[in-house]
Each structure stands twice: as C-alpha cells, then as structure tokens.
Amino acid sequence: VLSFVWALSRGFSFMPSVDSAQISLELQMPEDATLEQTAQVSDDIIERVSAMDEVETVGAMLSSGTSSMLGIGTGSEDVTNVSMYILLREDVSVSVSELSRRIADACSDLEGEVTVSGSSDMSTMMTAMSGSGVSVNLYGDDLDLLQSTAGEIAAALGQVEGIAEVDSGIGDATPELRITVDKQKAMEHGLTVAQVYAEMAAAMKSETASTTLKLENSDVSVVIVDGSATEISREEIENHAFTVTNSEGETSQVFLKDIASFADTQSLSTIQRDAQRRYLTISATLQDGYNVSLVAADAQKALADYSLPSGFSMEFAGENETIMESITELLKMLLMAVAFIYLIMVAQFQSLKSPFIVLFTIPLAFTGGLLGMLLTGQQLTMISLMGFIVLMGTVVNNGIVFVDYTNQLRLGGMERRAALIATGKTRMRPILMTTLTTVLAMLQTALSNDMAGQLMRGMCVVIICGLSYATLMTLYIVPL
C-alpha cells in the first residue's frame, strides 16, 4: 500500500528522460558583421565545443535563407545567423541540460549572441505525438470573448509552479478594422445592412477574374486589377458615399460614417473548430525537473474556480491526458492478463481454488517492482508500467511450480504440511534458477548507460526487483 501511495505521489511520465541526445546551438551576430567575422566566431565555437569529452560531432549551417554550408562562400555580406547541431557520445554521464549550460558558459565571451538548447530525440518525438506539457482547449463562438478569455487563462497558468512558458493560442493576430452598421440609422436613410455590405465589398475588391485563355493546351486566367482599390485609407472608407433615392425620386448621398461605427480590433490568423465549435488551445511548457501529471493537477486546481462566460467551456488536453488514456488502456490489459492467467491455470490444475493461491504472487511482484523503483529513483513511466504486464506472466511460473508439485505429493498420500515442506526443499533450486536467468538477462540493460539502456531501465528494474522479491516471498507466502 505504501509503495502504491509513493507511486501516485511521484506522478506519471510518458517516457523516461534520455540523456543521450542532440544539442542545438544558435549564433546571432550583429547586423553589421561580415561573413568572415561570422565564420571566425563559428570556428571558435566549434573548437571549444569539440574539446569537450562528451561531444562526438559538431556541425554548422548558415541560416540566412540560403542552403550553403559554413565555409562555402556565398558572396553575401549579411549572413549573421548560424545554426549548429552537437551530437553527444552514447556513454555521457551528465544530463543534456547540464551540458547545455556548460556550452553556453564556454561561449559567453565570444562576439554575438549564443543560444543553446538540448532535447532528446525520443522526448521530441513523444511531444509531437502527445502535445505540449499542459494544454487547455477553450470553446466558444464569440471570437473577441474567446481571445480575451484565453489571455486570462494563460495568465492563470503562468502562476502555476513548474510552468515555464505559456502560449495563449492567439498567435500573430492581424489588425482589423471592424465596421458595425446601425440598422436603425441605415433604415432612416433607405438602406439595409445587406446593401451596405454588398457595395462596400465591391468598392474594396481589387481583382476581378475576367475570362480564361487557352494557350498551348493550358488555361490562363485573365484578371483585371483595379489600381485604385489596392491602397485605400480608413478615411476613404469612412467617407464612402452611398447614393440613395427616396420615395419622391430625389437622390441624395449618405456617408458610411453616418450610419456605422468603426473600431480597431485584432483578428485571429486562423480559426480552429471541433465539432463545429470554435476553440483556442492554451499550451504551457514545463520547467526542468517537474512532472507533467503533478503540474497538470496543480493547473486544474488553479482553474477550478475560474468562471467562464456564458456558452463557453474548456477541457484539458495535451501530454497529461495522453498519459491518463494510456494508463487506462494498460490497466485494462492488466485485468485481461489476470483473467487469462487464471483461466489457463484452471485448465491445468482442474481446480478453481489452486489458481487463486498462485495469483497471490502477483501483488507481491507489484510491490517488489515499485519498491525497486523507489530505491533506484526511477520514474513511473509507460515503459515501466509495461514491465508490470511482463512481470505478471513471469512471476506466476514459480507459484505454478510450487502448487503443482504440492498437489502431486498430496495425491500420493502425503499430509499437507509435510507436502509443503518437501516442496519447498525440492523446488527451491529450480525456482531460484529460473528467477536468476531472467534477472541476469535484464541486468546488463538495467546497468547500461547508453540510450537504449536509459529508455528501458525502468522496465528492467521493475522485472528484476519484482521477480526477485516475489520469488523469495513465494517460498513463504504461497505455503501459508
């Protein structure tokens, strides 16, 4: 019980942290820097980074819109931005974040601005699959209210401990001139909103498709461009005149500013919809050393008392929700595994009671696996949870061997207590041998420091510790 409480308090991660990875470095030189100066500073960075024991390869490429590699002359004097990638050795003993800080410190005295960021290829892939750390989808139809509410939610998320950066989802909004026609005023002048819209749309339309020409088996569209409509000022829009004829046949002019109001607003560059509902995604990244499920729980508490406008709703999405869905599926797999194991043992023992005795070894294995993770400081990830599924099918073998041999001795006429003692003496060696072969097979991966070892270490620790603990306890608990 204590080990399960500890596991829940630590939170979940989708994937374990993998230190063997790639580090990205960006060099931004002053705008007046020459290509020779940029190349010299880049060479200095490469020399200093390559001298580090953990670095295997350093590559650089100009990132000024050209595809030329550094060192190949382009004749351009405005190349001031260089992108570099740093590949690490597989046996590195320091974390990517620590090495990134060391690289930044080593290049701090050079000309230009150096930005270093490190990320695991595996974690980058999982982030792309599951989304950023914490995400909130905000649904609503009013675009203005949607943007303002998203800003308030982003501000609330920014106050949560462990949140690094927050994106309100609004993106690069574009300026918008909003014209609102007063229906009553328009009617007083003999106009409708539809008439105002149609005439203004035609007045500001700069291109009109005229016809299509066929040239050498291809269609070429002929477009007439109205030069006067390509550049139009706000004053010209406000003073646009409508010609209105009254009931007596007299004509007059009505200016747009007399029947409409004008407001400068911001417009979304894109509008996302889900089930025909407009929504924005507010996303937040995590600081180093924080667990996504625990931070997501704090974020839910921070937004629990937030009052949404009428007709609005929000739901959490992103990595934490992907983790919870995966855990649900894994729990279903665990239950199915227990059911299948029980049915197979029923067929073997021809009994409904003996399989229950064997199934008591499964909680022992889970306890051993969780205690092993506690002692080794491993994260509770999807990889380690898969280790529990593997453990279920492995740990029952010892119970099956013990119970089956005990039943054989009792069928031969031996008393129950004597049969259990005899089984313990006779079957101890094969039980320990089968456990030892599995533990030794997993030990190399558990102790390895390469990328594969770091990725699968959680599963190996669960299987090694769970199987070892359950084996020793099986020899004591199952007879009881």
C-alpha positions in Angstrom: 0.0 0.0 0.0 2.8 2.4 0.9 4.6 1.7 -2.4 1.5 2.4 -4.4 0.9 5.7 -2.4 4.5 6.7 -3.2 4.0 5.9 -6.9 0.9 8.1 -7.1 2.7 11.0 -5.3 5.5 10.9 -7.8 3.2 11.4 -10.8 3.5 9.8 -14.2 5.6 10.5 -17.3 5.0 9.3 -20.8 8.7 8.4 -21.5 11.7 8.3 -19.2 14.4 11.1 -19.5 17.0 10.1 -22.1 20.3 12.0 -21.8 21.9 10.8 -25.0 20.6 13.3 -27.4 21.3 16.2 -29.7 22.0 19.8 -28.6 21.1 22.7 -30.8 23.1 26.0 -30.8 22.1 29.3 -32.5 24.7 32.1 -33.1 23.3 35.5 -33.8 25.9 38.0 -34.9 25.4 41.8 -35.0 23.7 43.1 -38.2 26.9 44.8 -39.4 29.0 41.7 -39.0 30.8 40.4 -42.1 30.8 36.8 -43.4 34.5 36.5 -42.3 33.6 37.6 -38.7 30.7 35.1 -38.6 32.9 32.3 -39.8 35.6 33.1 -37.3 33.3 33.1 -34.3 31.7 29.9 -35.6 35.1 28.3 -35.8 35.9 29.3 -32.3 32.6 27.8 -31.0 33.2 24.5 -32.9 36.8 24.3 -31.4 35.6 24.9 -27.9 32.6 22.5 -28.1 34.6 19.8 -29.8 37.2 19.9 -27.0 34.5 18.6 -24.5 34.8 14.9 -23.8 31.0 14.3 -24.1 30.8 15.7 -27.7 31.2 13.4 -30.7 30.3 15.6 -33.6 29.6 19.3 -34.3 28.0 20.6 -37.5 27.1 24.1 -38.6 24.9 25.6 -41.3 24.1 29.2 -42.4 20.5 30.0 -41.7 20.0 33.2 -43.6 17.7 31.8 -46.2 20.5 30.0 -48.1 21.4 26.4 -48.1 25.1 26.8 -48.2 27.2 25.1 -45.6 29.6 27.1 -43.5 32.8 27.6 -45.3 31.3 27.7 -48.8 31.4 31.3 -50.0 28.1 32.9 -50.9 29.3 36.4 -51.7 26.8 37.7 -49.3 27.8 40.2 -46.6 24.6 40.0 -44.5 24.9 36.4 -43.2 24.8 36.8 -39.4 22.9 33.7 -38.2 24.4 30.3 -37.9 22.7 27.1 -36.7 24.7 24.3 -35.2 24.0 20.8 -34.0 26.0 18.9 -31.4 25.8 15.1 -31.3 26.8 13.6 -27.9 28.6 10.3 -27.2 26.4 7.4 -26.1 28.3 7.0 -22.8 27.8 10.5 -21.5 27.4 10.7 -17.7 25.9 14.2 -17.4 22.4 15.4 -18.4 21.7 17.3 -21.6 20.6 20.4 -19.6 23.8 20.5 -17.6 25.9 20.1 -20.7 23.9 22.8 -22.5 24.8 25.2 -19.6 28.4 24.3 -19.8 28.5 25.0 -23.6 26.7 28.4 -23.1 29.3 29.3 -20.4 32.2 28.3 -22.6 30.9 30.6 -25.4 29.7 33.5 -23.3 32.8 35.7 -24.1 32.5 35.5 -27.9 31.1 38.1 -30.1 27.4 37.7 -30.9 24.6 36.0 -29.0 24.8 32.3 -28.4 21.6 30.3 -27.6 21.9 26.7 -26.5 19.0 24.2 -26.2 19.2 20.5 -25.6 16.4 17.9 -26.2 16.2 14.2 -26.6 15.1 12.9 -30.0 12.8 10.5 -28.2 11.2 13.1 -26.0 10.8 15.4 -29.0 9.0 12.6 -30.9 6.7 11.9 -27.9 6.0 15.6 -27.5 4.9 15.7 -31.1 2.6 12.7 -30.6 1.1 13.8 -27.3 1.3 17.6 -27.4 3.0 20.0 -25.1 3.2 19.7 -21.3 -0.1 21.2 -20.3 -2.8 22.2 -22.8 -6.3 23.6 -22.3 -8.9 23.8 -25.1 -11.2 26.7 -24.7 -14.5 26.5 -26.7 -16.7 29.5 -27.6 -18.4 31.2 -30.5 -17.7 34.9 -29.8 -14.2 35.5 -31.2 -13.5 38.6 -29.2 -14.5 37.0 -25.9 -12.6 33.9 -26.9 -9.4 35.8 -27.3 -9.8 37.8 -24.0 -10.7 34.6 -22.0 -7.8 32.7 -23.5 -5.5 35.5 -22.3 -6.9 35.3 -18.8 -6.5 31.5 -18.7 -2.9 31.8 -20.0 -2.2 34.3 -17.2 -3.6 31.9 -14.6 -1.5 29.0 -15.9 1.6 31.2 -15.8 1.2 31.4 -12.0 1.3 27.7 -11.5 4.6 26.3 -10.1 6.6 24.4 -12.7 5.2 26.2 -15.7 7.9 27.7 -17.9 6.3 29.4 -20.9 2.6 29.9 -21.8 1.1 30.4 -25.2 -2.4 31.8 -25.3 -3.0 30.3 -28.7 -3.9 33.6 -30.3 -0.7 33.6 -32.3 0.2 36.6 -34.5 -3.1 38.4 -34.6 -3.6 40.8 -37.5 -5.0 44.3 -37.1 -8.7 44.5 -38.2 -11.0 47.5 -38.9 -14.4 46.4 -37.7 -17.4 48.3 -39.3 -20.7 47.9 -37.4 -23.7 49.2 -39.3 -26.5 50.7 -37.3 -29.7 49.1 -38.7 -32.0 51.9 -37.5 -29.9 54.7 -39.0 -29.5 52.8 -42.2 -33.2 52.3 -42.5 -33.8 56.0 -41.9 -31.7 56.7 -45.0 -33.4 54.0 -47.0 -30.5 51.5 -46.8 -30.3 47.9 -45.5 -27.2 46.2 -44.0 -27.1 43.8 -47.0 -26.9 46.8 -49.4 -24.1 48.4 -47.4 -22.2 45.2 -47.3 -22.6 44.5 -51.0 -21.5 48.0 -52.1 -18.5 48.1 -49.7 -17.3 44.7 -50.8 -17.5 45.7 -54.4 -15.7 49.0 -53.7 -12.8 47.4 -51.9 -12.4 44.4 -54.3 -9.1 44.9 -56.1 -9.2 41.9 -58.5 -11.8 40.5 -60.9 -11.5 37.4 -63.0 -12.5 38.3 -66.5 -12.0 35.3 -68.7 -9.8 32.3 -69.4 -7.5 31.9 -72.3 -6.2 28.6 -73.8 -2.5 28.8 -74.6 -0.6 25.7 -75.7 -3.1 23.2 -74.1 -3.1 25.2 -70.8 -5.7 27.5 -69.3 -4.6 31.1 -68.4 -6.8 33.2 -66.2 -7.2 36.9 -67.1 -7.5 39.0 -64.0 -8.4 42.7 -64.1 -6.8 44.7 -61.3 -8.4 47.9 -60.0 -5.4 50.0 -59.1 -7.5 52.5 -57.1 -8.7 49.7 -54.8 -5.3 48.2 -53.9 -4.5 51.1 -51.5 -7.4 52.5 -49.6 -7.2 54.5 -46.3 -9.5 54.4 -43.3 -10.6 58.0 -44.1 -11.7 57.0 -47.6 -13.7 54.1 -46.1 -15.4 56.3 -43.6 -16.3 58.9 -46.3 -17.6 56.4 -48.8 -20.8 57.8 -50.2 -24.0 55.8 -50.9 -26.4 57.2 -53.5 -30.0 56.8 -52.1 -33.3 57.5 -53.9 -36.2 58.4 -51.8 -39.9 57.8 -52.4 -40.3 61.0 -54.3 -37.5 60.1 -56.7 -35.0 62.5 -55.3 -31.4 61.3 -54.9 -29.0 62.0 -52.0 -25.7 60.8 -50.7 -25.2 59.1 -47.3 -21.7 58.7 -45.9 -20.8 55.4 -44.3 -19.6 57.1 -41.1 -23.2 58.5 -40.7 -24.7 55.0 -40.4 -21.9 52.9 -39.0 -19.3 52.8 -36.2 -15.6 51.9 -36.6 -13.3 50.0 -34.2 -9.7 48.9 -34.4 -9.5 45.2 -33.2 -7.3 42.2 -33.6 -8.3 39.2 -35.8 -7.2 35.6 -35.4 -4.9 34.4 -38.3 -6.6 31.0 -38.2 -9.9 29.7 -36.7 -9.9 26.2 -35.3 -13.1 24.2 -35.0 -14.0 20.9 -33.3 -17.5 19.6 -33.9 -18.4 22.9 -35.5 -17.4 24.8 -32.3 -14.6 27.4 -32.4 -11.8 26.9 -29.9 -8.3 28.1 -28.9 -5.6 25.9 -27.4 -3.7 27.4 -24.5 -0.5 25.5 -24.0 2.3 25.6 -21.4 5.7 24.1 -21.3 7.3 22.7 -18.1 10.4 23.7 -16.3 13.2 21.2 -15.9 12.7 18.7 -13.1 8.9 18.9 -12.9 6.5 16.1 -13.5 3.8 16.7 -16.1 1.0 14.9 -14.2 1.6 16.8 -11.0 1.9 20.1 -12.7 -1.3 19.4 -14.7 -3.1 18.6 -11.4 -2.0 21.9 -10.0 -3.2 23.7 -13.2 -6.6 22.1 -12.8 -6.8 23.4 -9.2 -5.8 26.8 -10.4 -8.6 26.9 -13.0 -11.2 25.1 -10.9 -12.7 28.4 -9.6 -12.4 30.3 -12.9 -15.8 31.5 -14.1 -16.2 31.1 -17.8 -18.5 33.3 -19.9 -21.9 32.0 -20.8 -21.8 29.5 -23.6 -18.1 28.8 -23.1 -16.4 25.6 -21.9 -12.9 24.3 -21.5 -11.2 20.9 -21.2 -7.6 19.9 -20.5 -5.7 18.2 -23.3 -2.0 17.5 -24.1 0.5 15.2 -22.7 -1.1 14.5 -19.3 -4.4 13.4 -20.9 -2.5 11.2 -23.3 -0.8 9.6 -20.3 -4.1 9.0 -18.5 -5.6 7.4 -21.6 -2.6 5.2 -21.9 -2.7 4.2 -18.3 -6.4 3.3 -18.6 -5.6 1.0 -21.6 -2.7 -0.6 -19.6 -5.0 -1.2 -16.7 -7.4 -3.0 -19.0 -4.5 -5.1 -20.3 -3.6 -5.9 -16.7 -7.1 -7.1 -15.9 -7.3 -9.2 -19.1 -3.9 -10.7 -18.3 -5.1 -11.7 -14.8 -8.2 -13.3 -16.3 -6.3 -15.2 -19.0 -3.7 -16.4 -16.5 -6.4 -17.6 -14.1 -8.3 -19.5 -16.9 -5.1 -21.2 -18.1 -4.3 -22.3 -14.6 -7.8 -23.6 -14.1 -7.4 -25.8 -17.1 -4.0 -27.0 -15.8 -5.0 -27.7 -12.2 -8.6 -28.8 -12.9 -9.5 -26.7 -9.9 -10.9 -23.2 -9.1 -9.1 -22.8 -5.8 -5.4 -23.6 -6.6 -5.2 -20.8 -9.2 -6.2 -18.3 -6.5 -3.3 -19.3 -4.4 -0.9 -18.7 -7.4 -2.5 -15.3 -8.1 -1.4 -14.1 -4.7 2.1 -13.8 -6.1 1.1 -11.0 -8.4 0.6 -8.4 -5.7 4.0 -9.4 -4.3 5.6 -8.8 -7.6 4.0 -5.4 -8.0 5.2 -4.4 -4.5 8.7 -5.6 -5.3 8.7 -3.7 -8.6 7.5 -0.4 -7.0 10.0 -0.7 -4.1 12.8 -1.3 -6.7 11.8 1.9 -8.5 11.8 3.7 -5.2 15.3 2.5 -4.2 16.7 3.3 -7.7 14.9 6.6 -8.1 13.3 5.6 -11.4 10.3 7.5 -12.9 7.0 5.8 -13.2 6.5 5.9 -17.0 4.6 4.0 -19.6 7.7 1.9 -20.2 7.9 0.8 -16.6 4.2 0.1 -16.5 4.7 -2.3 -19.4 7.2 -4.0 -17.2 4.4 -4.9 -14.7 2.5 -6.6 -17.5 5.5 -8.6 -18.4 6.1 -9.4 -14.7 2.6 -10.8 -14.3 3.2 -13.6 -16.8 6.6 -14.4 -15.4 6.1 -14.3 -11.7 3.2 -16.9 -11.7 5.6 -19.5 -13.0 7.1 -20.0 -9.6 3.7 -20.3 -7.9 2.6 -22.8 -10.6 5.7 -25.0 -10.0 5.2 -24.9 -6.2 1.4 -25.6 -6.1 1.6 -28.3 -8.8 4.3 -30.3 -7.0 2.5 -29.9 -3.7 -0.7 -31.3 -5.3 1.2 -34.2 -6.7 2.6 -35.1 -3.2 -0.8 -34.8 -1.6 -2.3 -37.1 -4.2 0.4 -39.6 -3.4 -0.9 -39.6 0.2 1.4 -37.1 2.0 0.0 -34.9 4.7 -0.5 -31.2 3.7 2.2 -29.7 6.0 4.7 -32.3 5.1 3.9 -31.9 1.4 4.6 -28.1 1.6 7.9 -28.6 3.4 9.0 -31.2 1.0 8.0 -28.9 -2.0 10.0 -26.1 -0.5 13.1 -28.2 -0.2 12.7 -29.9 -3.6 11.6 -26.9 -5.8 13.7 -24.2 -4.2 16.6 -24.7 -6.5 14.7 -24.7 -9.9 12.6 -21.7 -8.7 15.8 -19.7 -7.9 17.4 -20.8 -11.1 14.5 -19.6 -13.3 14.5 -16.3 -11.5 18.3 -15.9 -11.7 18.3 -16.5 -15.5 15.7 -13.7 -16.0 17.4 -11.3 -13.6 20.9 -11.8 -15.2 19.4 -11.3 -18.7 17.9 -8.0 -17.6 20.8 -6.8 -15.6 23.0 -5.7 -18.5 20.3 -3.4 -19.9 19.5 -2.0 -16.4 23.1 -1.1 -15.7 23.9 0.2 -19.3 24.2 4.0 -19.7 23.5 4.2 -23.5 20.3 5.5 -25.0 18.6 2.0 -25.1 19.6 1.3 -21.5 18.2 4.6 -20.3 15.0 4.1 -22.2 14.3 0.6 -21.0 15.9 0.8 -17.5 12.5 1.4 -15.8 11.1 -1.8 -17.2 14.2 -3.8 -16.3 14.2 -2.5 -12.7 10.5 -3.5 -12.3 11.1 -7.0 -13.7 14.3 -7.6 -11.7 13.1 -6.3 -8.4 9.6 -7.6 -8.7 10.6 -11.1 -9.7 13.3 -11.3 -7.0 11.1 -10.0 -4.3 8.1 -12.2 -5.4 10.4 -15.3 -5.6 11.6 -15.0 -2.0 8.1 -14.2 -0.8 6.5 -17.0 -2.8 8.5 -19.6 -0.9 7.0 -18.2 2.3 3.5 -16.8 1.3 2.3 -19.5 -1.0 2.7 -22.3 1.6 0.8 -20.1 4.1 
